[in-house]
Amino acid sequence: MRDVRDGVLVLRQHDSVAEAAEAIAAGRQTAVPVINGADRLVGLLDRTDLVAALYHRMALIDAKSEALNGEPDEAPTQAG
């Protein structure tokens, strides 16, 4: 992530979702240009994109947790 001469925040392709979230949450911009190593525009990330990325990340975490621990709604059974 970097600021350019006119104060526009720019993300690089390798910047993390957390960095993008921080940039957009700061509220200075509603969308952030994404550039590659040659400083060429490769995309534009906005709040909708960020929410979708965070949603998918949370879904993956939930799925991994369920796979390791079983269904979250399963109650242990008592013998007897």
C-alpha positions in Angstrom: 0.0 0.0 0.0 1.3 3.5 -0.8 0.3 7.1 -1.1 1.0 8.8 -4.4 1.7 12.4 -5.1 -1.9 13.7 -4.9 -2.8 11.6 -1.8 -4.7 8.9 -3.6 -4.1 5.6 -1.8 -3.0 2.8 -4.1 -2.8 -0.9 -3.4 -0.3 -3.4 -5.0 -1.4 -6.8 -6.2 0.5 -8.5 -3.3 -1.1 -6.4 -0.6 -3.2 -8.4 1.9 -7.0 -8.2 2.4 -6.3 -6.8 5.9 -4.3 -3.9 4.3 -7.1 -3.3 1.8 -9.7 -3.3 4.6 -7.7 -0.8 6.6 -7.3 1.5 3.7 -11.0 1.4 2.8 -12.2 1.6 6.4 -10.1 4.7 6.9 -12.8 6.3 4.7 -10.5 8.5 2.6 -11.6 6.6 -0.5 -14.6 4.5 -1.4 -12.5 2.6 -4.0 -8.8 1.9 -4.3 -6.8 1.3 -7.5 -4.7 -1.8 -7.6 -1.5 -1.8 -9.5 1.1 -4.3 -10.5 4.9 -4.2 -10.2 5.1 -2.1 -13.4 2.7 0.5 -11.8 0.0 -0.5 -14.3 -3.6 -0.5 -13.2 -4.9 -4.0 -12.9 -8.1 -3.4 -11.0 -10.2 -1.4 -8.6 -11.2 -2.6 -5.2 -14.3 -1.2 -3.5 -16.2 -1.9 -0.4 -18.4 -4.5 -2.1 -15.4 -6.4 -3.2 -13.9 -6.2 0.3 -17.0 -7.5 2.0 -17.2 -10.4 -0.5 -13.5 -11.3 0.2 -14.0 -11.1 4.0 -17.2 -13.2 3.8 -15.5 -15.9 1.8 -12.5 -15.9 4.2 -14.8 -16.3 7.2 -16.7 -19.1 5.5 -13.4 -20.9 5.0 -12.5 -20.5 8.6 -15.9 -21.8 9.7 -15.6 -24.8 7.4 -12.1 -25.6 8.7 -13.3 -25.3 12.3 -16.3 -27.6 11.7 -14.0 -30.2 10.0 -11.7 -30.2 13.0 -14.3 -30.0 15.8 -17.5 -31.4 14.3 -20.7 -29.6 13.7 -21.0 -26.6 16.0 -24.6 -27.5 17.0 -23.8 -31.0 18.0 -24.3 -31.5 21.7 -22.4 -34.2 23.6 -24.6 -37.1 24.5 -24.8 -38.4 28.1 -24.5 -42.1 28.8 -27.1 -43.5 31.0 
